Amino acid sequence: MTIRAEQREHLKVVRLALLDLHKALLDLEREYYEKEHGELGSPGEYLQLVIGHPQFDWLKKMSGIIVDPHELLSPRTKQGADEADATLAAVHQLLVLDEHGDDYQKRYYAAVQESPDVLIEHVKATRIL
């Protein structure tokens, strides 16, 4: 079954909310990094940290899931309504706050507690879901 129009619209809104949340998390992690190591010199240096520094590894879970709605929205997608539902369920699970969960969940929980910007984007994303 193909992706329904309402699913497609929901995926678009969810994807944008995830991008905003991801940016807030990256900004917070950058702030932590710069407190410890000093200010970054260039956007390229920052990109290299995000891609390869262990401090940013936990965010790869969210980075990876942001791609899923984008792929589902592609006009060339062969995926359907079931995959769209599964993606939305995975996003929902990713946003569950659990201070006793795995490394991602603990760090995500701490970020929501620490940063008003992350909290605002978390609330927006969870409301959209």
ZAKE-744862 format. One line per 8 residues: number of its first residue (from 1); for each residue x, y, z of N, C-alpha, C, O. Coordinates in nm, 4 decimals, padded with zeros to 6 digits. Atoms other than C-alpha are relative to their C-alpha. Example, Ala and Ser with C-alpha at 12.3 -4.5 7.8 and 13.67 -1.06 7.14 Angstrom:
<sekols>
1	00.0890,-00.1190,00.0000,01.2300,-00.4500,00.7800,00.0900,00.1200,00.0000,00.1936,00.1181,00.0665  -00.0820,-00.1190,-00.0060,01.3670,-00.1060,00.7140,-00.0770,00.1090,00.0730,-00.0261,00.2198,00.0899
</sekols>
This chain:
<sekols>
1	00.0848,-00.1179,00.0000,00.0000,00.0000,00.0000,00.0896,00.1246,00.0000,00.1868,00.1314,00.0753  -00.0796,-00.1224,00.0088,00.1371,00.3428,-00.0914,-00.0239,00.0884,00.1223,-00.1209,00.0719,00.1963  00.0113,-00.0931,-00.1128,00.1920,00.6164,00.1614,-00.1184,00.0926,-00.0256,-00.1305,00.1538,-00.1317  00.1188,-00.0846,00.0111,-00.1305,00.8017,00.2238,00.0403,00.1479,00.0097,00.1447,00.1804,00.0662  -00.0281,-00.1445,00.0017,-00.1441,01.1822,00.1773,00.0188,00.0542,00.1414,00.1078,00.1358,00.1653  -00.0124,-00.0504,-00.1382,-00.1966,01.2417,00.5510,00.1289,-00.0506,00.0655,00.1898,00.0199,00.1460  -00.1273,00.0517,-00.0504,00.1006,01.0179,00.6323,00.1153,00.0828,-00.0563,00.2088,00.1179,00.0158  -00.1045,-00.0786,00.0658,00.3130,01.2092,00.3839,00.0142,00.1370,00.0675,00.1255,00.1814,00.0955
9	-00.0035,-00.1317,-00.0667,00.2205,01.5428,00.5434,00.0544,-00.0127,00.1421,00.1329,00.0711,00.1866  -00.0491,00.0224,-00.1361,00.2830,01.4049,00.8912,00.1508,-00.0239,-00.0010,00.2225,00.0297,00.0835  -00.1436,00.0251,00.0117,00.6253,01.2771,00.7852,00.0773,00.1291,-00.0266,00.1861,00.1479,00.0280  -00.0663,-00.1270,00.0278,00.7154,01.6210,00.6490,00.0157,00.0828,00.1270,00.1224,00.1379,00.1539  -00.0028,-00.0801,-00.1224,00.6266,01.7918,00.9756,00.0916,-00.0640,00.1040,00.1668,00.0057,00.1722  -00.0868,00.0713,-00.0940,00.7989,01.5252,01.1856,00.1459,00.0201,-00.0378,00.2292,00.0460,00.0490  -00.1386,-00.0170,00.0457,01.1146,01.5510,00.9764,00.0531,00.1379,00.0363,00.1653,00.1504,00.0855  -00.0430,-00.1362,-00.0345,01.1308,01.9288,01.0232,00.0194,00.0159,00.1510,00.1143,00.0807,00.1952
17	-00.0138,-00.0069,-00.1459,01.0751,01.8930,01.3979,00.1263,-00.0721,00.0464,00.1954,-00.0249,00.1367  -00.1223,00.0735,-00.0351,01.3536,01.6336,01.4180,00.1249,00.0796,-00.0366,00.2229,00.0792,00.0379  -00.1147,-00.0826,00.0392,01.5901,01.8632,01.2293,00.0245,00.1112,00.1019,00.1389,00.1385,00.1381  -00.0139,-00.1057,-00.1008,01.5223,02.1436,01.4776,00.0517,-00.0564,00.1327,00.1371,00.0042,00.1975  -00.0449,00.0636,-00.1231,01.5675,01.9090,01.7727,00.1457,-00.0424,-00.0116,00.2239,-00.0223,00.0813  -00.1374,00.0437,00.0236,01.8869,01.7653,01.6258,00.0961,00.1189,00.0070,00.2040,00.1083,00.0653  -00.0844,-00.1194,-00.0048,02.0286,02.1154,01.5788,00.0181,00.0475,00.1434,00.1290,00.0833,00.1832  -00.0105,-00.0419,-00.1401,01.9500,02.2055,01.9401,00.0939,-00.0927,00.0772,00.1728,-00.0464,00.1596
25	-00.0890,00.0960,-00.0655,02.1248,01.8875,02.0568,00.1451,00.0199,-00.0431,00.2359,00.0144,00.0397  -00.1356,-00.0265,00.0489,02.4272,01.9567,01.8364,00.0571,00.1273,00.0618,00.1741,00.1311,00.1000  -00.0449,-00.1257,-00.0604,02.4474,02.3132,01.9683,00.0404,-00.0209,00.1456,00.1413,00.0330,00.1909  -00.0312,00.0276,-00.1397,02.4405,02.1872,02.3260,00.1291,-00.0800,00.0115,00.2142,-00.0488,00.0948  -00.1205,00.0828,-00.0050,02.7052,01.9232,02.2609,00.1228,00.0816,-00.0405,00.2315,00.0620,00.0139  -00.1103,-00.0892,00.0387,02.9211,02.1838,02.0880,00.0398,00.0888,00.1180,00.1581,00.1094,00.1448  -00.0260,-00.0828,-00.1180,02.8871,02.4068,02.3929,00.0811,-00.0775,00.1037,00.1773,-00.0246,00.1594  -00.0753,00.0844,-00.0936,03.0054,02.1207,02.6161,00.1438,-00.0193,-00.0486,00.2387,-00.0093,00.0291
33	-00.1328,00.0244,00.0566,03.2962,02.0497,02.3831,00.0873,00.1244,00.0144,00.2028,00.1156,00.0561  -00.0783,-00.1234,-00.0038,03.4065,02.4119,02.3669,00.0369,00.0410,00.1422,00.1418,00.1021,00.1626  -00.0349,-00.0273,-00.1392,03.3959,02.4484,02.7456,00.1241,-00.0778,00.0418,00.2067,-00.0290,00.1189  -00.1116,00.0867,-00.0371,03.6430,02.1645,02.7734,00.1243,00.0219,-00.0863,00.2365,00.0143,-00.0364  -00.1121,-00.0026,00.0944,03.8599,02.2159,02.4641,00.0269,00.1366,-00.0628,00.1240,00.1512,-00.1370  -00.0165,-00.1309,00.0619,03.8223,02.5810,02.3663,-00.0867,00.0152,-00.1237,-00.1393,-00.0821,-00.1778  00.0868,-00.0321,00.1134,03.6356,02.7522,02.0863,00.0504,-00.0636,-00.1288,00.1707,-00.0701,-00.1540  -00.0338,00.0602,00.1291,03.6262,02.5821,01.7483,00.0382,00.1097,-00.0988,-00.0140,00.2211,-00.0937
41	-00.0522,-00.0983,00.0928,03.8082,02.7564,01.4672,-00.0805,00.0196,-00.1261,-00.0829,00.1298,-00.1808  00.0685,-00.0122,00.1285,03.5925,02.6834,01.1642,-00.1179,-00.0968,-00.0069,-00.1253,-00.1926,00.0700  00.1098,00.0944,00.0193,03.2730,02.5182,01.0452,00.0500,-00.1393,-00.0404,-00.0091,-00.2405,-00.0030  -00.0563,00.1288,00.0410,03.4885,02.2463,00.8873,00.0501,-00.0801,00.1193,00.0333,-00.2019,00.1252  -00.0476,00.0665,-00.1224,03.6472,02.1687,01.2233,-00.1190,-00.0563,00.0774,-00.1134,-00.1679,00.1290  00.1209,00.0449,-00.0693,03.3009,02.1450,01.3774,-00.0594,-00.1228,-00.0688,-00.0974,-00.2194,-00.0026  00.0532,00.1131,00.0752,03.1806,01.9131,01.1018,00.0818,-00.1260,00.0260,00.0260,-00.2342,00.0442  -00.0859,00.1157,-00.0269,03.4796,01.6855,01.1564,-00.0254,-00.0572,00.1392,-00.0232,-00.1788,00.1581
49	00.0323,00.0473,-00.1353,03.3979,01.6685,01.5278,-00.1316,-00.0770,00.0010,-00.1413,-00.1853,00.0587  00.1317,00.0645,00.0025,03.0346,01.5839,01.4621,00.0087,-00.1375,-00.0652,-00.0553,-00.2325,-00.0201  -00.0131,00.1263,00.0727,03.1345,01.3103,01.2198,00.0863,-00.1006,00.0754,00.0553,-00.2197,00.0780  -00.0973,00.0962,-00.0488,03.4279,01.1618,01.4060,00.0375,00.0012,00.1466,00.1067,-00.0899,00.1919  -00.0403,-00.0050,-00.1405,03.4630,01.2672,01.7688,-00.0965,-00.0819,00.0866,-00.2181,-00.0713,00.0710  00.0847,00.0858,-00.0843,03.3356,01.0185,02.0300,-00.1059,00.0756,00.0814,-00.2110,00.0200,00.1132  00.0954,-00.0775,-00.0792,03.1617,01.2965,02.2239,-00.1323,00.0203,-00.0739,-00.2366,00.0387,-00.0112  00.1197,-00.0234,00.0814,02.9143,01.3369,01.9357,-00.0643,-00.1301,-00.0492,-00.1701,-00.1273,-00.1121
57	00.0492,00.1289,00.0511,02.8645,00.9644,01.8639,-00.1442,-00.0297,00.0389,-00.2196,-00.0853,-00.0409  00.1342,00.0341,-00.0454,02.5475,00.9366,02.0685,-00.1081,00.0647,-00.0866,-00.2206,00.0151,-00.0925  00.0978,-00.0691,00.0841,02.3748,01.1803,01.8309,-00.0219,-00.0680,-00.1349,-00.1151,-00.0339,-00.2077  00.0142,00.0697,00.1282,02.4242,00.9472,01.5349,-00.1304,-00.0793,-00.0079,-00.1832,-00.1026,-00.1166  00.1282,00.0714,-00.0026,02.1153,00.7561,01.6431,-00.1111,00.0895,-00.0566,-00.1935,00.0451,-00.1366  00.1004,-00.0926,00.0514,01.9034,01.0643,01.5781,00.0321,00.0394,-00.1435,-00.0582,00.0504,-00.2264  -00.0387,-00.0360,00.1369,02.1015,01.1608,01.2681,-00.0508,-00.1048,-00.0982,-00.1020,-00.0718,-00.2052  00.0421,00.1091,00.0877,02.0233,00.8214,01.1196,-00.1493,-00.0046,-00.0215,-00.1956,-00.0344,-00.1316
65	00.1454,00.0118,00.0142,01.6528,00.8341,01.1877,-00.0592,00.1186,-00.0760,-00.1691,00.1085,-00.1305  00.0489,-00.1155,00.0768,01.6160,01.1794,01.0311,-00.0052,-00.0333,-00.1490,-00.0875,00.0215,-00.2223  -00.0054,00.0387,00.1407,01.7023,01.0195,00.6977,-00.1252,-00.0787,-00.0410,-00.1701,-00.0681,-00.1551  00.1133,00.0868,00.0351,01.4081,00.7766,00.7124,-00.1216,00.0754,-00.0547,-00.1717,00.0394,-00.1612  00.1137,-00.0730,00.0592,01.1233,01.0295,00.6686,00.0351,00.0631,-00.1338,-00.0475,00.0680,-00.2249  -00.0434,-00.0608,00.1264,01.3256,01.2018,00.3972,-00.0088,-00.1017,-00.1145,-00.0589,-00.0700,-00.2224  00.0056,00.1045,00.1030,01.3595,00.8747,00.2036,-00.1431,-00.0397,-00.0318,-00.1768,-00.0657,-00.1473  00.1406,00.0349,00.0237,00.9927,00.7954,00.2498,-00.0716,00.1062,-00.0833,-00.1673,00.0755,-00.1544
73	00.0637,-00.1091,00.0739,00.9031,01.1338,00.1013,00.0506,00.0119,-00.1433,-00.0042,00.0884,-00.2227  -00.0544,-00.0042,00.1353,01.1107,01.0755,-00.2098,-00.1034,-00.0518,-00.0998,-00.1709,-00.1513,-00.0734  00.0942,00.0481,00.1009,00.9007,01.0426,-00.5247,00.0378,-00.1376,-00.0556,-00.0462,-00.2062,-00.1138  -00.0465,00.1291,00.0508,01.1102,00.7359,-00.6134,-00.0141,-00.1130,00.1019,00.0225,-00.2269,00.0728  00.0064,00.1027,-00.1025,01.0377,00.5495,-00.2916,-00.0898,-00.1155,-00.0409,-00.1932,-00.0974,-00.1053  00.0813,00.1198,00.0224,00.9086,00.1971,-00.3161,-00.0648,-00.0437,00.1319,-00.1360,-00.1439,00.1378  00.0554,00.0327,-00.1312,00.8147,00.1976,00.0514,-00.1438,00.0504,00.0098,-00.1861,00.1400,-00.0632  00.1406,-00.0335,-00.0100,00.4577,00.2212,00.1632,-00.0437,00.0434,00.1381,00.0371,00.0847,00.2213
81	00.0621,-00.0459,-00.1239,00.2226,00.3001,00.4475,00.0544,-00.0736,00.1219,00.0718,-00.0126,00.2274  -00.0525,00.0759,-00.1140,00.3565,00.0213,00.6711,00.1370,00.0512,00.0419,00.1654,00.0625,00.1611  -00.1326,-00.0535,-00.0310,00.7110,00.1568,00.6468,-00.0107,00.1399,00.0616,00.0669,00.1754,00.1504  00.0214,-00.1333,-00.0572,00.5834,00.5078,00.7183,-00.0425,-00.0128,00.1460,00.0075,00.0599,00.2318  00.0429,00.0224,-00.1385,00.4069,00.3812,01.0309,00.1167,-00.0479,00.0873,00.1309,-00.0050,00.2017  -00.1152,00.0505,-00.0753,00.7208,00.1946,01.1392,00.0998,00.1115,00.0278,00.1569,00.1175,00.1367  -00.0906,-00.1129,-00.0201,00.9325,00.5059,01.0918,-00.0521,00.0931,00.1083,00.0238,00.1361,00.1952  00.0584,-00.0872,-00.1022,00.6953,00.7170,01.2978,00.0078,-00.0645,00.1385,00.0305,00.0048,00.2376
89	-00.0135,00.0706,-00.1279,00.6983,00.4525,01.5715,00.1446,00.0055,00.0491,00.1685,00.0223,00.1687  -00.1420,-00.0067,-00.0378,01.0807,00.4506,01.5680,00.0360,00.1404,00.0488,00.1117,00.1552,00.1448  -00.0239,-00.1377,-00.0443,01.0875,00.8299,01.5964,-00.0588,00.0200,00.1391,00.0049,00.0783,00.2267  00.0643,-00.0119,-00.1314,00.8440,00.8135,01.8858,00.0866,-00.0646,00.1075,00.1066,-00.0066,00.2142  -00.0849,00.0716,-00.0956,01.0662,00.5596,02.0619,00.1282,00.0774,00.0282,00.1766,00.0788,00.1414  -00.1232,-00.0771,-00.0136,01.3717,00.7772,02.0028,-00.0183,00.1186,00.0955,00.0768,00.1609,00.1611  00.0267,-00.1191,-00.0812,01.2063,01.0673,02.1869,-00.0482,-00.0312,00.1411,-00.0778,00.0603,00.2180  00.0400,00.0376,-00.1359,01.1099,00.8707,02.4985,00.1107,00.0397,00.0968,00.2275,00.0078,00.0749
97	-00.0973,-00.0403,-00.1016,01.2812,01.0195,02.8025,00.0170,-00.1131,00.1005,-00.0792,-00.1581,00.1626  -00.0290,00.1104,-00.0910,01.4523,00.7508,03.0089,00.1395,00.0199,00.0593,00.2404,-00.0106,-00.0043  -00.1294,-00.0276,-00.0625,01.7247,00.8495,03.2524,00.0762,-00.1265,00.0373,00.1936,-00.1190,00.0736  -00.0655,00.1272,-00.0350,01.8020,00.4799,03.3165,00.0174,-00.0912,-00.1208,00.0496,-00.2090,-00.1051  -00.0078,00.0811,00.1212,01.8066,00.3598,02.9560,00.1424,-00.0179,-00.0491,00.2379,-00.0132,00.0285  -00.1326,00.0163,00.0607,02.0940,00.3050,02.7158,00.0708,00.1358,-00.0045,00.0160,00.2362,00.0409  -00.0800,-00.1228,00.0016,02.3655,00.5659,02.6554,-00.0746,00.1142,-00.0692,-00.0775,00.2263,-00.0184  00.0754,-00.1036,00.0707,02.1555,00.7556,02.4002,-00.1105,00.0552,00.0894,-00.1234,00.1768,00.1034
105	00.1131,-00.0443,-00.0810,01.8527,00.7682,02.6308,00.0448,00.0833,00.1200,-00.0179,00.1840,00.1530  -00.0515,-00.0751,-00.1148,02.0564,00.8849,02.9303,00.0464,00.1388,-00.0426,00.0168,00.2381,00.0237  -00.0511,-00.1291,00.0470,02.2258,01.1588,02.7310,-00.1128,00.0890,-00.0505,-00.1116,00.2102,-00.0287  00.1135,-00.0772,00.0485,01.9027,01.2649,02.5650,-00.0791,00.0554,00.1186,-00.1177,00.1723,00.1191  00.0705,-00.0433,-00.1209,01.7299,01.2809,02.9023,00.0740,00.1174,00.0647,00.0125,00.2181,00.0997  -00.0807,-00.1055,-00.0616,02.0166,01.4905,03.0443,-00.0059,00.1289,-00.0818,-00.0136,00.2379,-00.0250  00.0054,-00.1182,00.0862,02.0088,01.7260,02.7436,-00.1323,00.0732,00.0153,-00.1354,00.1962,00.0189  00.1327,-00.0610,-00.0182,01.6356,01.7859,02.7860,-00.0062,00.0712,00.1353,-00.0670,00.1776,00.1465
113	-00.0012,-00.0612,-00.1330,01.6926,01.8605,03.1561,00.0900,00.1246,00.0031,00.0602,00.2208,00.0738  -00.1033,-00.1042,-00.0043,01.9942,02.0873,03.0880,-00.0324,00.1233,-00.0834,-00.0065,00.2360,-00.0414  00.0132,-00.1088,00.0967,01.8922,02.2975,02.7901,-00.1463,00.0373,-00.0259,-00.2254,-00.0473,-00.0675  00.1356,-00.0441,00.0345,01.5747,02.5036,02.7540,-00.0301,-00.0148,-00.1497,-00.1427,-00.0468,-00.1878  00.0206,00.0134,00.1445,01.6253,02.4989,02.3755,-00.0327,-00.1439,-00.0385,-00.1223,-00.1688,-00.1191  00.0267,00.1414,00.0282,01.6392,02.1195,02.3671,-00.1379,-00.0381,00.0531,-00.2127,-00.1095,-00.0137  00.1320,00.0295,-00.0577,01.3360,02.0985,02.5963,-00.1115,00.0504,-00.0912,-00.2079,-00.0216,-00.1173  00.1032,-00.0571,00.0882,01.1342,02.3282,02.3690,-00.0152,-00.0841,-00.1264,-00.1270,-00.1152,-00.1675
121	00.0063,00.0795,00.1237,01.2252,02.1277,02.0571,-00.0518,-00.1412,00.0279,-00.1218,-00.1991,-00.0552  00.0519,00.1324,-00.0382,01.1555,01.7990,02.2391,-00.1527,00.0053,00.0116,-00.2230,-00.0809,-00.0413  00.1448,-00.0134,-00.0186,00.8087,01.9184,02.3379,-00.0693,00.0176,-00.1352,-00.1725,-00.0444,-00.1611  00.0589,-00.0188,00.1331,00.7375,02.0396,01.9835,-00.0063,-00.1322,-00.0763,-00.1093,-00.1666,-00.1344  -00.0058,00.1272,00.0748,00.8459,01.7081,01.8332,-00.0967,-00.1025,00.0561,-00.1653,-00.1708,-00.0199  00.0897,00.0994,-00.0576,00.6529,01.4942,02.0783,-00.1461,00.0370,-00.0220,-00.2301,-00.0516,-00.0381  00.1379,-00.0427,00.0279,00.3378,01.7005,02.0274,-00.0385,-00.0318,-00.1439,-00.1523,-00.0697,-00.1715  00.0260,00.0277,00.1408,00.3677,01.6565,01.6522,-00.0275,-00.1489,-00.0215,-00.1125,-00.1871,-00.1019
129	00.0200,00.1449,00.0155,00.3943,01.2799,01.6890,-00.1375,-00.0382,00.0484,-00.1741,-00.1556,00.0439
</sekols>
